[in-house]
């Protein structure tokens, strides 16, 4: 699942992901709410992944998005 801020409208991230090889999973794009002051030009990706019990998710926040979730970023 991808979301993009309203200022990003040149392409569908799902299409790009398919072109990069994600052909066996359903993909979806949606637009974020245009909240005043929110980070612009931002793509969010949510993945549903089954992990073994001894594995842990590693949440990735790039660039200026590191301020969004100080509580879970690595
Ligand atoms: C402000 C953010 O973005 C928005 C708020 C979210 C949230 O509160 O969980 C998640 C995605 C966005 O709709 C964020 O990612 O922190």
PDB file of the backbone (N, CA, C, O) and the ligand in Angstrom, with CONECT records:
HET    LIG  A 101      16
ATOM      1  N   UNK A   1       0.854  -1.179   0.000  1.00  0.00           N
ATOM      2  CA  UNK A   1       0.000   0.000   0.000  1.00  0.00           C
ATOM      3  C   UNK A   1       0.898   1.238   0.000  1.00  0.00           C
ATOM      4  O   UNK A   1       1.762   1.396   0.862  1.00  0.00           O
ATOM      5  N   UNK A   2       0.682   2.086  -0.954  1.00  0.00           N
ATOM      6  CA  UNK A   2       1.437   3.329  -1.048  1.00  0.00           C
ATOM      7  C   UNK A   2       0.484   4.486  -0.819  1.00  0.00           C
ATOM      8  O   UNK A   2      -0.662   4.455  -1.268  1.00  0.00           O
ATOM      9  N   UNK A   3       0.958   5.501  -0.124  1.00  0.00           N
ATOM     10  CA  UNK A   3       0.250   6.773  -0.163  1.00  0.00           C
ATOM     11  C   UNK A   3       1.244   7.836  -0.631  1.00  0.00           C
ATOM     12  O   UNK A   3       2.443   7.757  -0.367  1.00  0.00           O
ATOM     13  N   UNK A   4       0.711   8.816  -1.325  1.00  0.00           N
ATOM     14  CA  UNK A   4       1.540   9.933  -1.777  1.00  0.00           C
ATOM     15  C   UNK A   4       0.869  11.230  -1.366  1.00  0.00           C
ATOM     16  O   UNK A   4      -0.357  11.321  -1.300  1.00  0.00           O
ATOM     17  N   UNK A   5       1.686  12.219  -1.092  1.00  0.00           N
ATOM     18  CA  UNK A   5       1.129  13.537  -0.802  1.00  0.00           C
ATOM     19  C   UNK A   5       0.585  14.131  -2.108  1.00  0.00           C
ATOM     20  O   UNK A   5       1.044  13.755  -3.186  1.00  0.00           O
ATOM     21  N   UNK A   6      -0.372  15.043  -2.030  1.00  0.00           N
ATOM     22  CA  UNK A   6      -1.056  15.533  -3.241  1.00  0.00           C
ATOM     23  C   UNK A   6      -0.120  16.201  -4.247  1.00  0.00           C
ATOM     24  O   UNK A   6      -0.482  16.345  -5.415  1.00  0.00           O
ATOM     25  N   UNK A   7       1.091  16.616  -3.813  1.00  0.00           N
ATOM     26  CA  UNK A   7       2.023  17.261  -4.743  1.00  0.00           C
ATOM     27  C   UNK A   7       2.754  16.255  -5.631  1.00  0.00           C
ATOM     28  O   UNK A   7       3.492  16.659  -6.529  1.00  0.00           O
ATOM     29  N   UNK A   8       2.567  14.965  -5.401  1.00  0.00           N
ATOM     30  CA  UNK A   8       3.213  13.930  -6.225  1.00  0.00           C
ATOM     31  C   UNK A   8       2.164  13.281  -7.119  1.00  0.00           C
ATOM     32  O   UNK A   8       1.335  12.498  -6.653  1.00  0.00           O
ATOM     33  N   UNK A   9       2.207  13.613  -8.407  1.00  0.00           N
ATOM     34  CA  UNK A   9       1.170  13.076  -9.297  1.00  0.00           C
ATOM     35  C   UNK A   9       1.715  12.652 -10.668  1.00  0.00           C
ATOM     36  O   UNK A   9       0.955  12.493 -11.623  1.00  0.00           O
ATOM     37  N   UNK A  10       3.036  12.473 -10.754  1.00  0.00           N
ATOM     38  CA  UNK A  10       3.619  12.140 -12.057  1.00  0.00           C
ATOM     39  C   UNK A  10       3.504  10.650 -12.393  1.00  0.00           C
ATOM     40  O   UNK A  10       3.562  10.270 -13.563  1.00  0.00           O
ATOM     41  N   UNK A  11       3.343   9.819 -11.381  1.00  0.00           N
ATOM     42  CA  UNK A  11       3.318   8.377 -11.646  1.00  0.00           C
ATOM     43  C   UNK A  11       2.685   7.652 -10.470  1.00  0.00           C
ATOM     44  O   UNK A  11       2.537   8.199  -9.377  1.00  0.00           O
ATOM     45  N   UNK A  12       2.318   6.405 -10.730  1.00  0.00           N
ATOM     46  CA  UNK A  12       1.770   5.552  -9.670  1.00  0.00           C
ATOM     47  C   UNK A  12       2.912   4.739  -9.059  1.00  0.00           C
ATOM     48  O   UNK A  12       3.562   3.980  -9.777  1.00  0.00           O
ATOM     49  N   UNK A  13       3.178   4.874  -7.758  1.00  0.00           N
ATOM     50  CA  UNK A  13       4.217   4.053  -7.140  1.00  0.00           C
ATOM     51  C   UNK A  13       3.987   2.559  -7.335  1.00  0.00           C
ATOM     52  O   UNK A  13       4.949   1.804  -7.477  1.00  0.00           O
ATOM     53  N   UNK A  14       2.756   2.126  -7.344  1.00  0.00           N
ATOM     54  CA  UNK A  14       2.471   0.694  -7.525  1.00  0.00           C
ATOM     55  C   UNK A  14       2.963   0.214  -8.891  1.00  0.00           C
ATOM     56  O   UNK A  14       3.494  -0.890  -9.015  1.00  0.00           O
ATOM     57  N   UNK A  15       2.785   1.036  -9.891  1.00  0.00           N
ATOM     58  CA  UNK A  15       3.253   0.657 -11.226  1.00  0.00           C
ATOM     59  C   UNK A  15       4.776   0.550 -11.228  1.00  0.00           C
ATOM     60  O   UNK A  15       5.336  -0.384 -11.802  1.00  0.00           O
ATOM     61  N   UNK A  16       5.442   1.506 -10.588  1.00  0.00           N
ATOM     62  CA  UNK A  16       6.906   1.466 -10.507  1.00  0.00           C
ATOM     63  C   UNK A  16       7.368   0.212  -9.762  1.00  0.00           C
ATOM     64  O   UNK A  16       8.332  -0.436 -10.171  1.00  0.00           O
ATOM     65  N   UNK A  17       6.676  -0.128  -8.666  1.00  0.00           N
ATOM     66  CA  UNK A  17       7.056  -1.323  -7.902  1.00  0.00           C
ATOM     67  C   UNK A  17       6.904  -2.581  -8.753  1.00  0.00           C
ATOM     68  O   UNK A  17       7.742  -3.481  -8.703  1.00  0.00           O
ATOM     69  N   UNK A  18       5.831  -2.634  -9.531  1.00  0.00           N
ATOM     70  CA  UNK A  18       5.634  -3.789 -10.423  1.00  0.00           C
ATOM     71  C   UNK A  18       6.764  -3.878 -11.440  1.00  0.00           C
ATOM     72  O   UNK A  18       7.274  -4.962 -11.725  1.00  0.00           O
ATOM     73  N   UNK A  19       7.145  -2.741 -11.976  1.00  0.00           N
ATOM     74  CA  UNK A  19       8.229  -2.720 -12.959  1.00  0.00           C
ATOM     75  C   UNK A  19       9.566  -3.136 -12.324  1.00  0.00           C
ATOM     76  O   UNK A  19      10.472  -3.604 -13.014  1.00  0.00           O
ATOM     77  N   UNK A  20       9.671  -2.959 -11.003  1.00  0.00           N
ATOM     78  CA  UNK A  20      10.890  -3.373 -10.301  1.00  0.00           C
ATOM     79  C   UNK A  20      10.831  -4.831  -9.841  1.00  0.00           C
ATOM     80  O   UNK A  20      11.783  -5.338  -9.248  1.00  0.00           O
ATOM     81  N   UNK A  21       9.703  -5.503 -10.118  1.00  0.00           N
ATOM     82  CA  UNK A  21       9.646  -6.932  -9.832  1.00  0.00           C
ATOM     83  C   UNK A  21       8.597  -7.385  -8.846  1.00  0.00           C
ATOM     84  O   UNK A  21       8.453  -8.587  -8.622  1.00  0.00           O
ATOM     85  N   UNK A  22       7.853  -6.462  -8.245  1.00  0.00           N
ATOM     86  CA  UNK A  22       6.817  -6.867  -7.292  1.00  0.00           C
ATOM     87  C   UNK A  22       5.574  -7.299  -8.071  1.00  0.00           C
ATOM     88  O   UNK A  22       4.556  -6.608  -8.049  1.00  0.00           O
ATOM     89  N   UNK A  23       5.656  -8.424  -8.747  1.00  0.00           N
ATOM     90  CA  UNK A  23       4.565  -8.831  -9.633  1.00  0.00           C
ATOM     91  C   UNK A  23       3.597  -9.809  -8.986  1.00  0.00           C
ATOM     92  O   UNK A  23       2.515 -10.045  -9.523  1.00  0.00           O
ATOM     93  N   UNK A  24       3.960 -10.380  -7.847  1.00  0.00           N
ATOM     94  CA  UNK A  24       3.105 -11.410  -7.233  1.00  0.00           C
ATOM     95  C   UNK A  24       2.331 -10.924  -6.023  1.00  0.00           C
ATOM     96  O   UNK A  24       1.794 -11.735  -5.268  1.00  0.00           O
ATOM     97  N   UNK A  25       2.265  -9.631  -5.826  1.00  0.00           N
ATOM     98  CA  UNK A  25       1.534  -9.101  -4.677  1.00  0.00           C
ATOM     99  C   UNK A  25       0.553  -8.030  -5.145  1.00  0.00           C
ATOM    100  O   UNK A  25       0.834  -7.302  -6.097  1.00  0.00           O
ATOM    101  N   UNK A  26      -0.592  -7.933  -4.480  1.00  0.00           N
ATOM    102  CA  UNK A  26      -1.504  -6.838  -4.808  1.00  0.00           C
ATOM    103  C   UNK A  26      -0.898  -5.515  -4.331  1.00  0.00           C
ATOM    104  O   UNK A  26      -0.254  -5.460  -3.283  1.00  0.00           O
ATOM    105  N   UNK A  27      -1.105  -4.484  -5.088  1.00  0.00           N
ATOM    106  CA  UNK A  27      -0.554  -3.164  -4.768  1.00  0.00           C
ATOM    107  C   UNK A  27      -1.678  -2.139  -4.844  1.00  0.00           C
ATOM    108  O   UNK A  27      -2.657  -2.324  -5.567  1.00  0.00           O
ATOM    109  N   UNK A  28      -1.524  -1.074  -4.100  1.00  0.00           N
ATOM    110  CA  UNK A  28      -2.552  -0.045  -4.108  1.00  0.00           C
ATOM    111  C   UNK A  28      -1.933   1.310  -3.791  1.00  0.00           C
ATOM    112  O   UNK A  28      -1.013   1.401  -2.978  1.00  0.00           O
ATOM    113  N   UNK A  29      -2.432   2.357  -4.427  1.00  0.00           N
ATOM    114  CA  UNK A  29      -1.989   3.722  -4.148  1.00  0.00           C
ATOM    115  C   UNK A  29      -3.168   4.539  -3.631  1.00  0.00           C
ATOM    116  O   UNK A  29      -4.312   4.314  -4.025  1.00  0.00           O
ATOM    117  N   UNK A  30      -2.879   5.476  -2.759  1.00  0.00           N
ATOM    118  CA  UNK A  30      -3.908   6.408  -2.286  1.00  0.00           C
ATOM    119  C   UNK A  30      -3.241   7.748  -2.006  1.00  0.00           C
ATOM    120  O   UNK A  30      -2.023   7.834  -1.851  1.00  0.00           O
ATOM    121  N   UNK A  31      -4.055   8.777  -1.946  1.00  0.00           N
ATOM    122  CA  UNK A  31      -3.527  10.114  -1.695  1.00  0.00           C
ATOM    123  C   UNK A  31      -3.709  10.482  -0.225  1.00  0.00           C
ATOM    124  O   UNK A  31      -4.759  10.237   0.370  1.00  0.00           O
ATOM    125  N   UNK A  32      -2.666  11.071   0.341  1.00  0.00           N
ATOM    126  CA  UNK A  32      -2.732  11.529   1.730  1.00  0.00           C
ATOM    127  C   UNK A  32      -3.663  12.742   1.861  1.00  0.00           C
ATOM    128  O   UNK A  32      -3.949  13.431   0.882  1.00  0.00           O
ATOM    129  N   UNK A  33      -4.115  12.980   3.057  1.00  0.00           N
ATOM    130  CA  UNK A  33      -4.902  14.168   3.358  1.00  0.00           C
ATOM    131  C   UNK A  33      -3.985  15.382   3.314  1.00  0.00           C
ATOM    132  O   UNK A  33      -2.867  15.345   3.829  1.00  0.00           O
ATOM    133  N   UNK A  34      -4.460  16.446   2.703  1.00  0.00           N
ATOM    134  CA  UNK A  34      -3.643  17.650   2.501  1.00  0.00           C
ATOM    135  C   UNK A  34      -3.665  18.528   3.760  1.00  0.00           C
ATOM    136  O   UNK A  34      -4.212  19.631   3.747  1.00  0.00           O
ATOM    137  N   UNK A  35      -3.070  18.032   4.831  1.00  0.00           N
ATOM    138  CA  UNK A  35      -3.073  18.759   6.109  1.00  0.00           C
ATOM    139  C   UNK A  35      -2.054  19.904   6.051  1.00  0.00           C
ATOM    140  O   UNK A  35      -0.898  19.668   5.700  1.00  0.00           O
ATOM    141  N   UNK A  36      -2.451  21.136   6.385  1.00  0.00           N
ATOM    142  CA  UNK A  36      -1.498  22.248   6.368  1.00  0.00           C
ATOM    143  C   UNK A  36      -0.292  21.953   7.250  1.00  0.00           C
ATOM    144  O   UNK A  36      -0.441  21.529   8.396  1.00  0.00           O
ATOM    145  N   UNK A  37       0.920  22.184   6.702  1.00  0.00           N
ATOM    146  CA  UNK A  37       2.149  21.975   7.465  1.00  0.00           C
ATOM    147  C   UNK A  37       2.703  20.570   7.388  1.00  0.00           C
ATOM    148  O   UNK A  37       3.796  20.311   7.892  1.00  0.00           O
ATOM    149  N   UNK A  38       1.971  19.652   6.766  1.00  0.00           N
ATOM    150  CA  UNK A  38       2.474  18.269   6.675  1.00  0.00           C
ATOM    151  C   UNK A  38       3.672  18.204   5.730  1.00  0.00           C
ATOM    152  O   UNK A  38       3.841  19.073   4.875  1.00  0.00           O
ATOM    153  N   UNK A  39       4.500  17.174   5.888  1.00  0.00           N
ATOM    154  CA  UNK A  39       5.683  17.000   5.042  1.00  0.00           C
ATOM    155  C   UNK A  39       5.247  16.847   3.579  1.00  0.00           C
ATOM    156  O   UNK A  39       4.401  16.006   3.272  1.00  0.00           O
ATOM    157  N   UNK A  40       5.825  17.663   2.665  1.00  0.00           N
ATOM    158  CA  UNK A  40       5.463  17.547   1.246  1.00  0.00           C
ATOM    159  C   UNK A  40       6.298  16.464   0.542  1.00  0.00           C
ATOM    160  O   UNK A  40       7.265  15.945   1.100  1.00  0.00           O
ATOM    161  N   UNK A  41       5.911  16.148  -0.665  1.00  0.00           N
ATOM    162  CA  UNK A  41       6.646  15.225  -1.542  1.00  0.00           C
ATOM    163  C   UNK A  41       7.021  13.937  -0.805  1.00  0.00           C
ATOM    164  O   UNK A  41       8.176  13.510  -0.821  1.00  0.00           O
ATOM    165  N   UNK A  42       6.053  13.346  -0.178  1.00  0.00           N
ATOM    166  CA  UNK A  42       6.317  12.182   0.678  1.00  0.00           C
ATOM    167  C   UNK A  42       5.541  10.962   0.184  1.00  0.00           C
ATOM    168  O   UNK A  42       4.335  11.029  -0.054  1.00  0.00           O
ATOM    169  N   UNK A  43       6.254   9.854   0.038  1.00  0.00           N
ATOM    170  CA  UNK A  43       5.634   8.561  -0.295  1.00  0.00           C
ATOM    171  C   UNK A  43       5.731   7.677   0.932  1.00  0.00           C
ATOM    172  O   UNK A  43       6.810   7.500   1.496  1.00  0.00           O
ATOM    173  N   UNK A  44       4.596   7.122   1.347  1.00  0.00           N
ATOM    174  CA  UNK A  44       4.593   6.177   2.468  1.00  0.00           C
ATOM    175  C   UNK A  44       4.301   4.790   1.905  1.00  0.00           C
ATOM    176  O   UNK A  44       3.492   4.647   0.988  1.00  0.00           O
ATOM    177  N   UNK A  45       4.946   3.788   2.441  1.00  0.00           N
ATOM    178  CA  UNK A  45       4.737   2.409   2.006  1.00  0.00           C
ATOM    179  C   UNK A  45       4.393   1.577   3.231  1.00  0.00           C
ATOM    180  O   UNK A  45       5.121   1.590   4.224  1.00  0.00           O
ATOM    181  N   UNK A  46       3.288   0.857   3.159  1.00  0.00           N
ATOM    182  CA  UNK A  46       2.938  -0.067   4.227  1.00  0.00           C
ATOM    183  C   UNK A  46       2.968  -1.480   3.649  1.00  0.00           C
ATOM    184  O   UNK A  46       2.322  -1.768   2.641  1.00  0.00           O
ATOM    185  N   UNK A  47       3.722  -2.347   4.300  1.00  0.00           N
ATOM    186  CA  UNK A  47       3.871  -3.723   3.839  1.00  0.00           C
ATOM    187  C   UNK A  47       3.283  -4.678   4.864  1.00  0.00           C
ATOM    188  O   UNK A  47       3.425  -4.474   6.070  1.00  0.00           O
ATOM    189  N   UNK A  48       2.623  -5.722   4.377  1.00  0.00           N
ATOM    190  CA  UNK A  48       2.174  -6.803   5.258  1.00  0.00           C
ATOM    191  C   UNK A  48       3.124  -7.968   5.030  1.00  0.00           C
ATOM    192  O   UNK A  48       3.176  -8.537   3.940  1.00  0.00           O
ATOM    193  N   UNK A  49       3.874  -8.316   6.068  1.00  0.00           N
ATOM    194  CA  UNK A  49       4.927  -9.330   5.947  1.00  0.00           C
ATOM    195  C   UNK A  49       4.782 -10.336   7.080  1.00  0.00           C
ATOM    196  O   UNK A  49       4.571  -9.952   8.230  1.00  0.00           O
ATOM    197  N   UNK A  50       4.894 -11.604   6.763  1.00  0.00           N
ATOM    198  CA  UNK A  50       4.922 -12.632   7.804  1.00  0.00           C
ATOM    199  C   UNK A  50       6.369 -12.880   8.204  1.00  0.00           C
ATOM    200  O   UNK A  50       7.209 -13.222   7.371  1.00  0.00           O
ATOM    201  N   UNK A  51       6.648 -12.704   9.490  1.00  0.00           N
ATOM    202  CA  UNK A  51       8.008 -12.892   9.990  1.00  0.00           C
ATOM    203  C   UNK A  51       8.058 -14.121  10.892  1.00  0.00           C
ATOM    204  O   UNK A  51       7.070 -14.495  11.523  1.00  0.00           O
ATOM    205  N   UNK A  52       9.230 -14.733  10.934  1.00  0.00           N
ATOM    206  CA  UNK A  52       9.441 -15.789  11.926  1.00  0.00           C
ATOM    207  C   UNK A  52       9.446 -15.138  13.304  1.00  0.00           C
ATOM    208  O   UNK A  52       9.669 -13.933  13.428  1.00  0.00           O
ATOM    209  N   UNK A  53       9.198 -15.941  14.342  1.00  0.00           N
ATOM    210  CA  UNK A  53       9.084 -15.372  15.687  1.00  0.00           C
ATOM    211  C   UNK A  53      10.356 -14.673  16.144  1.00  0.00           C
ATOM    212  O   UNK A  53      10.298 -13.743  16.949  1.00  0.00           O
ATOM    213  N   UNK A  54      11.511 -15.114  15.633  1.00  0.00           N
ATOM    214  CA  UNK A  54      12.769 -14.497  16.059  1.00  0.00           C
ATOM    215  C   UNK A  54      13.179 -13.316  15.188  1.00  0.00           C
ATOM    216  O   UNK A  54      14.269 -12.768  15.350  1.00  0.00           O
ATOM    217  N   UNK A  55      12.311 -12.928  14.271  1.00  0.00           N
ATOM    218  CA  UNK A  55      12.608 -11.774  13.422  1.00  0.00           C
ATOM    219  C   UNK A  55      11.825 -10.561  13.904  1.00  0.00           C
ATOM    220  O   UNK A  55      10.772 -10.687  14.529  1.00  0.00           O
ATOM    221  N   UNK A  56      12.363  -9.381  13.601  1.00  0.00           N
ATOM    222  CA  UNK A  56      11.719  -8.158  14.052  1.00  0.00           C
ATOM    223  C   UNK A  56      11.630  -7.166  12.897  1.00  0.00           C
ATOM    224  O   UNK A  56      12.558  -7.066  12.094  1.00  0.00           O
ATOM    225  N   UNK A  57      10.534  -6.442  12.810  1.00  0.00           N
ATOM    226  CA  UNK A  57      10.388  -5.433  11.753  1.00  0.00           C
ATOM    227  C   UNK A  57      11.349  -4.283  11.997  1.00  0.00           C
ATOM    228  O   UNK A  57      11.624  -3.905  13.136  1.00  0.00           O
ATOM    229  N   UNK A  58      11.851  -3.739  10.897  1.00  0.00           N
ATOM    230  CA  UNK A  58      12.784  -2.616  10.952  1.00  0.00           C
ATOM    231  C   UNK A  58      12.122  -1.462  10.204  1.00  0.00           C
ATOM    232  O   UNK A  58      12.090  -1.455   8.974  1.00  0.00           O
ATOM    233  N   UNK A  59      11.604  -0.503  10.932  1.00  0.00           N
ATOM    234  CA  UNK A  59      10.850   0.582  10.304  1.00  0.00           C
ATOM    235  C   UNK A  59      11.806   1.621   9.731  1.00  0.00           C
ATOM    236  O   UNK A  59      12.672   2.132  10.442  1.00  0.00           O
ATOM    237  N   UNK A  60      11.652   1.931   8.453  1.00  0.00           N
ATOM    238  CA  UNK A  60      12.584   2.818   7.760  1.00  0.00           C
ATOM    239  C   UNK A  60      11.929   4.179   7.508  1.00  0.00           C
ATOM    240  O   UNK A  60      10.866   4.262   6.893  1.00  0.00           O
ATOM    241  N   UNK A  61      12.560   5.215   7.978  1.00  0.00           N
ATOM    242  CA  UNK A  61      12.127   6.586   7.687  1.00  0.00           C
ATOM    243  C   UNK A  61      13.311   7.313   7.075  1.00  0.00           C
ATOM    244  O   UNK A  61      14.365   7.426   7.701  1.00  0.00           O
ATOM    245  N   UNK A  62      13.145   7.805   5.859  1.00  0.00           N
ATOM    246  CA  UNK A  62      14.243   8.434   5.134  1.00  0.00           C
ATOM    247  C   UNK A  62      14.145   9.952   5.189  1.00  0.00           C
ATOM    248  O   UNK A  62      13.054  10.514   5.280  1.00  0.00           O
ATOM    249  N   UNK A  63      15.300  10.606   5.131  1.00  0.00           N
ATOM    250  CA  UNK A  63      15.360  12.064   5.018  1.00  0.00           C
ATOM    251  C   UNK A  63      14.572  12.768   6.107  1.00  0.00           C
ATOM    252  O   UNK A  63      14.680  12.429   7.285  1.00  0.00           O
ATOM    253  N   UNK A  64      13.774  13.755   5.701  1.00  0.00           N
ATOM    254  CA  UNK A  64      13.038  14.573   6.677  1.00  0.00           C
ATOM    255  C   UNK A  64      11.911  13.816   7.360  1.00  0.00           C
ATOM    256  O   UNK A  64      11.335  14.311   8.328  1.00  0.00           O
ATOM    257  N   UNK A  65      11.584  12.615   6.869  1.00  0.00           N
ATOM    258  CA  UNK A  65      10.491  11.871   7.500  1.00  0.00           C
ATOM    259  C   UNK A  65      10.887  11.292   8.851  1.00  0.00           C
ATOM    260  O   UNK A  65      10.037  10.773   9.574  1.00  0.00           O
ATOM    261  N   UNK A  66      12.171  11.374   9.201  1.00  0.00           N
ATOM    262  CA  UNK A  66      12.590  10.809  10.492  1.00  0.00           C
ATOM    263  C   UNK A  66      11.878  11.490  11.662  1.00  0.00           C
ATOM    264  O   UNK A  66      11.809  10.927  12.755  1.00  0.00           O
ATOM    265  N   UNK A  67      11.358  12.681  11.446  1.00  0.00           N
ATOM    266  CA  UNK A  67      10.660  13.374  12.537  1.00  0.00           C
ATOM    267  C   UNK A  67       9.258  12.808  12.774  1.00  0.00           C
ATOM    268  O   UNK A  67       8.643  13.074  13.808  1.00  0.00           O
ATOM    269  N   UNK A  68       8.750  12.020  11.804  1.00  0.00           N
ATOM    270  CA  UNK A  68       7.360  11.583  11.901  1.00  0.00           C
ATOM    271  C   UNK A  68       7.129  10.597  13.043  1.00  0.00           C
ATOM    272  O   UNK A  68       6.160  10.723  13.792  1.00  0.00           O
ATOM    273  N   UNK A  69       8.016   9.624  13.170  1.00  0.00           N
ATOM    274  CA  UNK A  69       7.808   8.592  14.189  1.00  0.00           C
ATOM    275  C   UNK A  69       9.084   8.336  14.973  1.00  0.00           C
ATOM    276  O   UNK A  69       9.735   7.302  14.822  1.00  0.00           O
ATOM    277  N   UNK A  70       9.426   9.313  15.819  1.00  0.00           N
ATOM    278  CA  UNK A  70      10.614   9.166  16.648  1.00  0.00           C
ATOM    279  C   UNK A  70      10.494   7.918  17.528  1.00  0.00           C
ATOM    280  O   UNK A  70      11.502   7.360  17.960  1.00  0.00           O
ATOM    281  N   UNK A  71       9.262   7.487  17.790  1.00  0.00           N
ATOM    282  CA  UNK A  71       9.046   6.376  18.716  1.00  0.00           C
ATOM    283  C   UNK A  71       9.383   5.010  18.115  1.00  0.00           C
ATOM    284  O   UNK A  71       9.673   4.071  18.856  1.00  0.00           O
ATOM    285  N   UNK A  72       9.350   4.883  16.780  1.00  0.00           N
ATOM    286  CA  UNK A  72       9.602   3.550  16.219  1.00  0.00           C
ATOM    287  C   UNK A  72      10.720   3.498  15.198  1.00  0.00           C
ATOM    288  O   UNK A  72      11.082   2.413  14.743  1.00  0.00           O
ATOM    289  N   UNK A  73      11.282   4.647  14.822  1.00  0.00           N
ATOM    290  CA  UNK A  73      12.340   4.603  13.804  1.00  0.00           C
ATOM    291  C   UNK A  73      13.594   3.946  14.375  1.00  0.00           C
ATOM    292  O   UNK A  73      13.820   3.959  15.584  1.00  0.00           O
ATOM    293  N   UNK A  74      14.411   3.365  13.478  1.00  0.00           N
ATOM    294  CA  UNK A  74      15.651   2.722  13.931  1.00  0.00           C
ATOM    295  C   UNK A  74      16.817   3.661  13.839  1.00  0.00           C
ATOM    296  O   UNK A  74      17.939   3.286  14.179  1.00  0.00           O
TER     297      UNK A  74
HETATM  298  C1  LIG A 101       1.847  12.555  10.123  1.00  0.00           C
HETATM  299  C2  LIG A 101       2.013  11.411   9.489  1.00  0.00           C
HETATM  300  O1  LIG A 101       1.269  11.097   8.397  1.00  0.00           O
HETATM  301  C3  LIG A 101      -0.060  10.832   8.488  1.00  0.00           C
HETATM  302  C4  LIG A 101      -0.444  10.365   9.821  1.00  0.00           C
HETATM  303  C5  LIG A 101      -0.259   9.050  10.158  1.00  0.00           C
HETATM  304  C6  LIG A 101      -0.399   8.609  11.571  1.00  0.00           C
HETATM  305  O2  LIG A 101      -0.756   9.429  12.409  1.00  0.00           O
HETATM  306  O3  LIG A 101      -0.153   7.430  11.875  1.00  0.00           O
HETATM  307  C7  LIG A 101       0.034   8.099   9.184  1.00  0.00           C
HETATM  308  C8  LIG A 101       0.081   8.442   7.894  1.00  0.00           C
HETATM  309  C9  LIG A 101      -0.307   9.793   7.426  1.00  0.00           C
HETATM  310  O4  LIG A 101      -1.658   9.816   7.052  1.00  0.00           O
HETATM  311  C10 LIG A 101       2.982  10.407   9.910  1.00  0.00           C
HETATM  312  O5  LIG A 101       3.323   9.507   9.110  1.00  0.00           O
HETATM  313  O6  LIG A 101       3.439  10.510  11.047  1.00  0.00           O
CONECT  298  299
CONECT  299  298  300  311
CONECT  300  299  301
CONECT  301  300  302  309
CONECT  302  301  303
CONECT  303  302  304  307
CONECT  304  303  305  306
CONECT  305  304
CONECT  306  304
CONECT  307  303  308
CONECT  308  307  309
CONECT  309  301  308  310
CONECT  310  309
CONECT  311  299  312  313
CONECT  312  311
CONECT  313  311
END
